[in-house]
Amino acid sequence: MGNFRARTLGSNTELFTLPLDRPLAQWEDPRIVHVPRGLSRHVVRFVDLDGEIFAIKEATDRFVLREHGLLRSLQERSVPSVEPFGTVSERTDDDGDELGGLLVTRHLRYSQPYRALFTGREMPQLRLRLLDALAGLFVRLHLAGFYWGDCSLSNTLFRRDAGALAAYLVDAETGELHTLLSDGQRAHDLDIARMNIAGDLVDLQAAGLVDPALDVVELTDLAQSRYESLWHELTQDVTIPRGENYLINQRLRRLNDLGFDVGEMTLTTTPDGQLALKFDPQVVDAGHHQRVLFELTGLRVQANQARALLADLWRYKAKWEDGVGHPVPDDLAARRWLDEKFYATLALVPPELRAKLPDAELFHEISEHRWLLSEDLGADVGRQRAVTSYIESVLRDLPDTSVDLSSGPPTEEFEPIFE
């Protein structure tokens, strides 16, 4: 049976029944499942352990333990990343020969690698949304003091988020965690990102997934400008004229809308009598809209989804109040909205297609589709017609993000064009 040393952050003991005495590439366990995934320089397998899906990556013990520690630190700092579950180190086979260590992370549900986003029906302005999401993740990492060292589309997973994309770090093995990054460290990390993103885009061209005439340099320049614009907005000092303190609250709300909180605020007077305002922006796990939606409905969703769902809920509440002629409590409106609108709409989608997207994203897209159809017709098309049209014209063509539980060979390993 060989030997091993395992540490986990959970109690799923089925992990220890895997063939840990064999190299990961040789596993033929029936619990191996197929998950949409990106390029990797390491062997990676996905397994279904008692209903939970885990990703297992093989590397040296040193890299496995180090990456696990970095991922835990990022989770503690609320930075979007895959969730570490455990490590298996000091592995040997039956003959006592050393084997690589294993990093175990939880599978990020409904996530897709960047390549998969370009198959099937694409999002409008997909390339721009992709770069915006990556730039936002990069800024969050740098604010947390994390030097990535290998930022790329390949090392990132993406989730749809109410017309936008949310990005999550997957590979942290080249990273370094500091109290604060210097401008030089950020610039060097950005240079590496530019080179890697260019390689990822050329990879898409070689696969025939984007136009061969696409200007890769222009897009990498755009990614850098998006990063620098967001970084400047979050970290710039602001001058406030005396007597206009309301501008401070405006600035705080803007930071909250971007998904950040304020760890420390410093006010100093300038020689001309104004106030110099400096914020220490910090990543927050859930913004204002997400917290409000959760408190009212129990739904845990992403930032843009929360804004969209709350807007729909408030419209529902206002229409109800207009009909009855008196105010309606928020919690009562939320309960009826969930039953009469949210879940009633989702129930019209066949289960096998509903599994393609998280509920919040699916409801948002159906609502947007209904609005577009109604605009074209000049009248409300109704829920059933909107759902049917959305299924036939959009949902059936979306790539499947679900786990394939059928038997077969393990997930294929790909060699990236650019390391």
Secondary structure, DSSP 8 states (H G I E B T S, - for coil): --EEEEEESS--GGGGGS-TTS-GGG---TTEEB------SS-EEEEEETTEEEEEEEE-HHHHHHHHHHHHHHHHTT--B--EEEEEEEEE-TT--B--EEEEEE--TT-B-HHHHTSSS--TTHHHHHHHHHHHHHHHHHHTTEE-SS--STTEEEEEETTEEEEEE---TT-EE-SS--HHHHHHHHHHHHHHHHHHHHHHHHTTSS-TT--HHHHHHHHHHHHHHHHHHHH--EEE-TT-THHHHHHHHHHHHTTEEEEEEEEEE-TTS-EEEEEEEEE-SS-HHHHHHHHHH-----HHHHHHHHHHHHHHHHHHHHHHTS---HHHHHHHHIIIIIHHHHTTS-HHHHTTS-HHHHHHHHHHHHHHHHHHHTS---HHHHHHHHHHHTGGGS---S-B-S-SS-------S--
